[in-house]
Amino acid sequence: MHARECLARYIAQTDQPINFGESPFYKELITSAYNPQYEPVSRTTTRNDLIRLFETQRDDLVAEIQHLSVSVALTSDIWNAYSKQDYLCVTGHYLDSDWRITKRIFGFRPMDFTHTAENIFNVIMEVLETYEITHRILSITFDNASANTSSIALFVARNIPQDGGYFFHQRCACHIINLVVQAGLKQVSDQIDRIRDAISWICSSNPRFSEFKRHCKLNGLKPRQFQTHMPVRWNSTYLML
């Protein structure tokens, strides 16, 4: 059982496929190096072990927080996966018993509905109730999306904020900086667009990229991998340039 738990931990921490335990190469490694009687662990068993491991970790975290007398600051964000599935993540930040700043992911929930203030509020409240910290929230940090801002009124109506909610709503500093930088970059948007388009043209074809590297070497320059310009990250523009 301990070996299965270790396998589940490895799969979770290294983002391996759930059928990793069935791999013939993994079996060859274990049987040749450790245990000739090893039998592959099925994906169904691994799935159950992962759920059990998650529940144990969650219960331990609930117990840890209940033994502390500190408030919890939250950060939350929504993003879109490659599969086009939206997720809402809730992260808690607090001081542990040794006064060390600690952060833990409290919730990572799929958002199968519109991103309204009420839906965001309901998902986060479910997370808070799971960890029994509904009335221990000092603040919550969002980006500047209008639905996030509107959800604050719902938290206030439920008396979630402490100290009258003066420090409750914090805006993401990184998001604000990006908005400021993007506003400034509009002055040179034509030049940036041309550079980005040129990079996209070179990188969209292996022969073109090979030719680019050849010209770099002919001119005594070391070819480098291009960085992708992303409007949501101001430093991506800097790295691209």
C-alpha positions in Angstrom: 0.0 0.0 0.0 2.9 2.4 0.8 4.4 1.7 -2.6 1.1 2.6 -4.3 0.9 5.8 -2.3 4.4 6.7 -3.4 3.4 6.0 -7.0 0.3 8.3 -6.6 2.5 11.0 -5.1 5.0 10.7 -8.0 2.2 10.9 -10.6 0.6 14.0 -8.9 3.9 15.8 -8.4 5.4 15.2 -11.8 2.1 15.4 -13.8 2.4 11.9 -15.2 -0.6 10.2 -17.0 -2.9 8.3 -14.7 -2.0 5.0 -16.5 1.8 5.5 -15.7 1.7 2.4 -13.4 0.7 0.2 -16.3 3.7 1.3 -18.5 5.8 -1.8 -19.5 9.0 0.3 -19.2 8.1 1.3 -15.6 7.4 -2.4 -14.8 10.8 -3.3 -16.3 12.5 -0.7 -14.1 10.8 -1.9 -10.9 11.1 -5.7 -11.6 14.8 -5.4 -12.6 15.9 -3.0 -9.9 13.7 -3.6 -6.9 11.0 -6.3 -7.0 10.8 -9.1 -9.5 7.2 -9.9 -8.3 5.9 -6.4 -9.1 2.5 -6.3 -10.8 1.4 -3.2 -12.7 -1.0 -0.9 -10.9 -4.1 -0.2 -13.0 -5.3 3.3 -13.9 -8.5 2.6 -11.9 -6.5 1.7 -8.8 -4.3 4.7 -9.3 -7.3 7.0 -9.7 -8.7 5.7 -6.3 -5.3 6.1 -4.7 -5.0 9.7 -6.0 -8.5 10.6 -4.6 -7.6 9.0 -1.3 -4.3 10.9 -1.2 -6.0 14.2 -2.0 -8.6 13.6 0.8 -5.9 12.8 3.3 -3.9 15.9 2.4 -7.1 18.1 2.5 -8.1 16.8 5.9 -4.6 17.4 7.2 -4.6 20.9 5.9 -8.0 21.6 7.5 -6.7 20.3 10.9 -3.5 22.4 10.5 -5.5 25.6 9.9 -7.9 24.9 12.7 -5.0 24.8 15.2 -3.8 28.2 14.1 -5.3 31.5 15.3 -4.4 33.5 12.3 -6.4 35.1 9.5 -6.1 33.9 5.9 -5.5 36.1 2.8 -6.8 34.7 -0.4 -5.8 35.1 -4.1 -8.0 33.8 -6.8 -7.8 33.7 -10.6 -9.7 32.1 -13.5 -7.9 30.8 -16.6 -8.5 28.6 -19.7 -6.8 25.3 -20.2 -5.7 23.9 -23.6 -8.9 21.8 -23.5 -10.9 25.0 -23.4 -12.0 24.1 -19.9 -12.1 27.1 -17.5 -10.8 26.7 -13.9 -11.0 28.8 -10.8 -8.1 28.6 -8.3 -8.2 29.7 -4.7 -4.9 30.0 -2.9 -4.6 30.7 0.8 -1.7 32.7 2.4 -1.2 32.6 6.2 1.4 32.4 8.9 2.1 29.0 10.3 3.0 28.1 13.9 6.6 29.2 13.3 5.5 32.5 11.8 6.6 31.5 8.3 4.5 32.7 5.4 2.8 29.7 4.0 0.6 29.3 0.9 -1.6 26.4 0.0 -4.1 25.8 -2.9 -7.5 25.4 -1.2 -9.5 24.9 -4.4 -9.0 24.2 -8.0 -12.5 24.0 -9.4 -13.8 23.7 -13.0 -16.0 26.7 -14.1 -18.6 25.1 -16.3 -20.8 28.2 -16.3 -20.6 31.9 -17.1 -18.1 33.9 -15.0 -20.7 36.0 -13.2 -20.1 37.6 -9.8 -22.6 35.2 -8.2 -21.0 32.1 -9.7 -17.5 33.2 -8.6 -18.8 34.0 -5.2 -20.5 30.6 -4.9 -17.5 28.6 -5.9 -15.2 30.5 -3.5 -17.7 30.1 -0.7 -17.8 26.3 -1.2 -14.0 26.3 -0.9 -14.1 28.4 2.3 -16.7 26.2 3.9 -14.7 23.1 3.0 -11.8 24.4 5.0 -13.9 26.0 7.7 -12.4 29.4 7.3 -15.5 31.4 6.3 -15.0 34.0 9.0 -11.2 34.1 9.0 -10.6 35.8 5.7 -8.6 39.0 5.9 -8.5 39.9 2.2 -8.9 38.5 -1.3 -6.9 39.5 -4.3 -8.4 39.5 -7.8 -7.5 40.9 -11.1 -9.5 43.8 -12.5 -12.2 41.8 -14.2 -15.6 43.4 -13.6 -17.2 40.1 -12.3 -14.5 39.8 -9.7 -15.1 43.3 -8.5 -18.8 42.8 -8.4 -18.5 39.7 -6.3 -17.0 41.7 -3.5 -20.4 43.1 -2.6 -21.7 39.5 -2.1 -18.9 38.7 0.3 -19.5 41.9 2.3 -23.2 41.0 2.4 -22.4 37.7 4.0 -20.1 39.4 6.6 -17.1 37.6 5.3 -14.5 40.4 5.6 -12.9 41.2 8.9 -12.4 44.7 10.3 -15.3 46.1 8.3 -13.8 45.0 5.0 -11.4 47.9 4.7 -8.6 45.8 3.5 -10.7 43.0 2.0 -10.6 43.7 -1.7 -7.0 43.8 -3.0 -6.3 44.3 -6.7 -3.5 42.3 -8.3 -0.4 44.5 -8.5 1.0 42.5 -11.5 -2.2 43.0 -13.4 -2.2 46.7 -12.7 1.4 47.0 -13.8 0.7 45.2 -17.0 -2.2 47.5 -17.8 0.0 50.5 -17.2 2.8 49.1 -19.4 0.4 48.0 -22.2 -1.1 51.5 -22.2 2.4 52.9 -22.7 3.3 50.4 -25.4 0.4 51.7 -27.5 2.7 54.6 -28.5 5.0 52.0 -30.3 2.3 49.4 -31.2 3.0 49.6 -35.0 6.7 48.8 -34.4 5.9 46.0 -32.0 3.3 44.5 -34.3 5.8 44.4 -37.2 8.5 42.7 -35.0 5.9 40.2 -33.7 4.6 39.4 -37.2 8.2 38.9 -38.5 9.0 36.5 -35.7 5.7 34.6 -36.3 6.6 34.4 -40.0 10.1 33.0 -39.3 8.9 30.5 -36.6 5.9 29.2 -38.5 8.2 27.3 -40.9 11.1 25.0 -40.1 12.9 25.8 -43.3 12.6 29.6 -42.6 13.8 29.2 -39.0 16.8 27.1 -40.3 17.6 29.8 -42.8 17.4 32.4 -40.0 19.9 30.4 -37.9 22.2 30.0 -40.9 22.3 33.8 -41.4 23.0 34.3 -37.7 26.0 32.0 -37.8 27.3 33.7 -41.0 27.2 37.0 -39.2 28.9 35.7 -36.1 25.7 35.7 -34.0 24.4 33.0 -31.8 20.9 31.9 -32.8 18.4 32.1 -30.0 14.9 30.9 -29.5 12.3 33.6 -29.9 10.1 34.6 -27.0 6.3 34.9 -27.7 4.7 38.2 -27.2 1.7 37.9 -24.9 -0.5 40.9 -24.1 -1.3 39.6 -20.6 2.4 39.6 -19.6 4.2 42.9 -20.1 7.7 41.2 -19.7 6.9 38.9 -22.6 7.1 42.0 -24.9 10.5 43.0 -23.3 11.8 39.4 -23.8 10.6 39.3 -27.4 12.4 42.6 -28.2 
